[in-house]
Amino acid sequence: MNVLTVVPKQIGSAARNIGSTDLYSGNFLRLNEWVQSQLAGGVPQMPEPEDVRQIRGFATLAPNWNSYGAKPIAPAAMAVAEKLLARVMRTFGIRPDIIAPVATGGVHFEWSGTEAEIDVRINPDGTYSYLSTLDGASSEMRGATADQVFDRVSKTFSN
């Protein structure tokens, strides 16, 4: 017996992000087709537990944690950092080389490859800044949105 399982359309946004827009049937997504499309490219990656623990551990840093007047890490920065980490892991399956607290109360990520690297800073208010190098050319942006940062990560590691 062939059973078709369906789930609400909102779950389909994950499939849409990977180019599987043809999976919709009315207001529902065919779950078995979505699972197969996910497995075709390998099992989707989730953040490593130690990476998430490291980010959450920044909450324990007291004022002046670096002995130079550093601020505590802002909860907004940690929440945004976890979301970015999850999105990058699900899409590219790459862990950051560095996850570090920032003295101003933010979180810093670094990813590097053979021909590219990107440094992302999540500010205490949850906004982003990045500096990336791809094929020897640098690009920098302050006040970037989540989508702008993700697009830059995508350009950096899609080659």
Rosetta blueprint (number, residue, H / E / L):
1 M L
2 N L
3 V L
4 L L
5 T L
6 V E
7 V E
8 P E
9 K H
10 Q H
11 I H
12 G H
13 S H
14 A H
15 A H
16 R H
17 N H
18 I L
19 G L
20 S L
21 T H
22 D H
23 L H
24 Y E
25 S E
26 G L
27 N L
28 F E
29 L E
30 R E
31 L H
32 N H
33 E H
34 W H
35 V H
36 Q H
37 S H
38 Q H
39 L H
40 A H
41 G L
42 G L
43 V L
44 P L
45 Q L
46 M L
47 P L
48 E L
49 P H
50 E H
51 D H
52 V H
53 R H
54 Q H
55 I H
56 R H
57 G H
58 F H
59 A H
60 T H
61 L L
62 A L
63 P L
64 N L
65 W L
66 N L
67 S L
68 Y L
69 G L
70 A L
71 K L
72 P L
73 I L
74 A L
75 P H
76 A H
77 A H
78 M H
79 A H
80 V H
81 A H
82 E H
83 K H
84 L H
85 L H
86 A H
87 R H
88 V H
89 M H
90 R H
91 T H
92 F H
93 G L
94 I L
95 R L
96 P L
97 D L
98 I E
99 I E
100 A E
101 P E
102 V L
103 A L
104 T L
105 G L
106 G L
107 V E
108 H E
109 F E
110 E E
111 W E
112 S E
113 G L
114 T L
115 E L
116 A E
117 E E
118 I E
119 D E
120 V E
121 R E
122 I E
123 N L
124 P L
125 D L
126 G L
127 T L
128 Y E
129 S E
130 Y E
131 L E
132 S E
133 T E
134 L E
135 D L
136 G L
137 A E
138 S E
139 S E
140 E E
141 M E
142 R E
143 G E
144 A E
145 T L
146 A H
147 D H
148 Q H
149 V H
150 F H
151 D H
152 R H
153 V H
154 S H
155 K H
156 T H
157 F H
158 S L
159 N L
